[in-house]
Amino acid sequence: MPTTLPLPLKFRLPRGWLPARPDGFATADVAFAAVHPHPDAGFAATLTIDGEALPSEATLADVAEESTQRLHEIAESVAVTHRHEVGSVEAPALTQRLAFPPSSTARAATSSSPRCISA
């Protein structure tokens, strides 16, 4: 069963991506999922959206690090190859690129974590 986001979210999928059933994913924390229909060398790229209300003292870097640590539960090794905070004070965001070992089912993922943190 898909989870509900704590705030309304409006977005558009990139060209060529198709909605997927979140209940088909191994996590109950997914509110929305999409898949690229053309696997590259057997790897199907996926996009998932989840969210939760954060404590006011949480930073974007803290959230990104926690997300990376959760990936360690399903992948042998995960390395942050790029992390960059973008946006503004009113709408902060963070982008990070993660690398997985070749033996992992995933090769690399980019996650954008826009988070509004209220005081």
For each residue, the residues with C-beta under 8 A, 3 or more apart:
1: 23 28
2: 22 23 30 31 32
3: 22 28 29 30 31 50
4: 31
5: 8 9 31 49 50 51
6: 51 52 53
7: 51 116
8: 5
9: 5 31 49 51
10:
11: 49
12:
13: 17 18 19 34 47
14: 17
15:
16: 36 37 38
17: 13 14 34 35 36 37 47
18: 13 34 35 36 37
19: 13 32 33 34
20: 24 25 33 34 35 46
21: 24 33
22: 2 3 25 30 31 32 33 48
23: 1 2
24: 20 21 33
25: 20 22 30 33 48
26: 74
27: 30 48 50
28: 1 3
29: 3 50
30: 2 3 22 25 27 33 48 49 50
31: 2 3 4 5 9 22 49 50 51
32: 2 19 22 48 49
33: 19 20 21 22 24 25 30 46 47 48 49
34: 13 17 18 19 20 46 47 48
35: 17 18 20 44 45 46 47
36: 16 17 18 39 44 45 46
37: 16 17 18
38: 16
39: 36 42 43 44 45
40: 43 45
41:
42: 39
43: 39 40 105 106 107
44: 35 36 39
45: 35 36 39 40
46: 20 33 34 35 36
47: 13 17 33 34 35
48: 22 25 27 30 32 33 34
49: 5 9 11 30 31 32 33
50: 3 5 27 29 30 31
51: 5 6 7 9 31
52: 6
53: 6
54: 58 63 115 117
55: 58
56: 117 118 119
57:
58: 54 55 62 63 117
59: 62 63 117
60: 63 64 85 92 93 94 113 115 117
61: 64 65 83 85 94
62: 58 59 65 66
63: 54 58 59 60 66 67 94 113 115
64: 60 61 67 68 80 83 94 96 111 113
65: 61 62 68 69
66: 62 63 69 70
67: 63 64 70 71 111 113
68: 64 65 71 72 78 80 96 98
69: 65 66 72 73
70: 66 67 73
71: 67 68 74 75 78 98
72: 68 69 75 77 78
73: 69 70
74: 26 71
75: 71 72 78 100 101 104 106
76: 101 103 104
77: 72 100 101 104
78: 68 71 72 75 98 99 100
79: 98 99
80: 64 68 83 96 97 98
81: 97 98 99 108
82: 95 96 97
83: 61 64 80 94 95 96 97
84: 94 95 96
85: 60 61 92 93 94
86: 92 93 94 95
87: 91 92 93 114
88: 91 92
89: 92
90:
91: 87 88 114 116
92: 60 85 86 87 88 89 114 115 116 117
93: 60 85 86 87 112 113 114 115
94: 60 61 63 64 83 84 85 86 112 113 114 115
95: 82 83 84 86 110 111 112 113
96: 64 68 80 82 83 84 110 111 113
97: 80 81 82 83 108 109 110
98: 68 71 78 79 80 81 108 109 110 111
99: 78 79 81 107 108
100: 75 77 78 104 106 107 108 109
101: 75 76 77 104
102: 107
103: 76
104: 75 76 77 100 101 107
105: 43
106: 43 75 100 109
107: 43 99 100 102 104
108: 81 97 98 99 100
109: 97 98 100 106
110: 95 96 97 98
111: 64 67 95 96 98
112: 93 94 95
113: 60 63 64 67 93 94 95 96
114: 87 91 92 93 94
115: 54 60 63 92 93 94
116: 7 91 92
117: 54 56 58 59 60 92
118: 56
119: 56
